[in-house]
Amino acid sequence: MLRGTHWTLLIFSGRDGGPADSGDLIEVAHEITARFPDTVKPHLILGGFPIADSAPYSTTVLLDPMNHAHDHFGVKDACLYLIRPDLYLGFRGKLNDAPRLLEYLDRLLVSRESIRIPS
């Protein structure tokens, strides 16, 4: 999941995350995919035993029922971890820090919106 030349965004639900938070998690994943489709790969990591909802996911969803991934990254509540291609941590923040993450990525990467094709 982390190998390659892409950036990896791990979107953690939190240890007891469930459908109540999944809408916000999915929204962040969709925004990242829309702006940086070839550069950043988001992955939802749902902690605990989430109740499956019927919303289709357009990004990778990893179930973490025993919270091993959450524990490895020291996650308790919903948060974002951006892993750079060199496997260093590029950004870490709470779910409501998503606008700051987008600002950070806009400074570093070329987004789909910034590409202008002359007509």
N, C-alpha and C positions, 0 to 999 in steps of 0.2 A: 504494500500500500504506500510506503514512503519512498520506494526506489524510483529513480527517474529524474528528469530535469524539471518536474513540476513542483509547485508549492502544495502542501497538504493542509487543509483546514479540518481539524478535529472539532466537531461541535458536540460537546457533552451535554446530556440532559440533566445530569446530577444523579446522585446515588439512588434516589427514589423517583426519577423522572417518569413522566407518563404522558398520556394524551393531552392533558391540560397545557403542557409546555410545548408539545410537538409542533403546534402551528407556528410559534415564534422561531423554533429551530429550523423548520422547513423554509420559512421566509428568508432567513439568513442564507441558507444553502442556495436557494433560488437566486437571490440577489448576487451572490458571489459567482455562481455559474453564468448568469446573464452578462456580468461585466467582465469576467476573466475566464471565458470558457475553455481556453486551451492552456491556461497557465496555472490555475488554482483548482484543485480537486477537493471538494468538501465531502466529509463523511460524518453521518450522524451516529453517535454512540449513545444508545439508550441504556441507562443503568437500571438496576433492580429488575423487577418482573413487570415491564410495561404491558398494559392492556393494548392489544393491537387495535388500531383504528382503521377505518376503511379508506383513508386518504392515500392516494397513490404517491409513492416516493419516486422522485426522479433522480435521486442521489443514493449513494450507498448507505445502507442502514446496518449497523452492527449492534447486535444485542449483547449486553454486558450484564447478564443476570446476577452474577456473583460479584460484580463491581471490581473485577481485577484490573481492567484498564483505568477505571476511575481512581482506584487506589494507587496504581503506578504513577499517574500524573498528579496525585494529590487533590483530586476533584471531589467536592461535596455538593456544590450547587451547579446549575447550568453555567457553562463557560465555553470560551473559544480558545483554541490553541492553534496557531499557525506555525507549521514546520517548514523551514526553508529547504530548498533542494540539497543543501549541504548537511541537512539533518539537525541544524541548530534551530532553536526557538526564535521565531521572528516576532511573535506577538502573543500575548496572553491577556485575556480580559473576561469580564462577565458578559452575559448575553446582551445586556443593555449597552455594552461598549462596541457593538457592531458598527455604528457610524464611525467611531475612531479607527476600527480595523479597515473600513473602506477608504478612509482618508490616507491611512498608512499605505495601503496597496496602490491607491491612485498616485502617490508620490513615487513609488518604486517600479510599478509595472504599467504596461500599456493596456488600457481597458478598451473594450469594444466601442464605447462612446467616443473615445479620443481619436479613433481612426476616421479620417475624413477622406472620402473618395471624391475627387473632382468630377463634376458632371459636364 
